[in-house]
Amino acid sequence: MGTITGMRVVRTSLDTAARLFLDWSRDPLWRAQVRRMDVEPPGRAVTGQRIVEELRFAGLTFVTPTRVERAGPTFAEYRGGGAAVTVSGSRRLEARPDGVVTLVATLDVRLRGPLRPLTGLLIPSYRRLQEDDLDRLAAILGDGVPDEDLTSSRSRPAAGGHR
């Protein structure tokens, strides 16, 4: 579908932002279409970490095995894919001196096989979806989420089957 980049600036600590944004097992808390997220080893992104994401988009279910290719305390870069889609991208955090953190999500999505002709039609929808997800993430971080609310199972389904 192409590369989609979104950015939000949130008044929170770098550590709090990293605990939510750089731990894929917590994606169901803020990404609306995520149905399941399996992460091995569990926790914050590390180089070599394996992620299997199941999400619902455009009436279709996508299961995407992904691997974290590089990671550090404030970033993760990933690549993966399956029969219907390939993905790559990054999540980055930047602490600013004024007490806010900039979150940047970059995603490159490519549809494959019989879905490939739909690529042009789906780009605007996926861009809106990512923007809405980042708004949810910013709201959660801006509200000062307690640690116990950030705890989730490694493959927690979204509330009510979707969010």
Buried (B, 14 or more C-beta within 10 A) or exposed (E): BEEBEBEBBBEBBBEBBBBBBBBBBBBBBBBBBBBBBBBEEEBBBEEEBBBBBBBBBBEEEBBBEBEBBBBBEBBBBBBBBBEBBBBBBBBBBBBEEEEBBBBBBBBBBBBEEEBEEEBEEBBEEBBEBBBBBBEBBBEBBBEEBEEEEBEBEBBBBBEEEEB
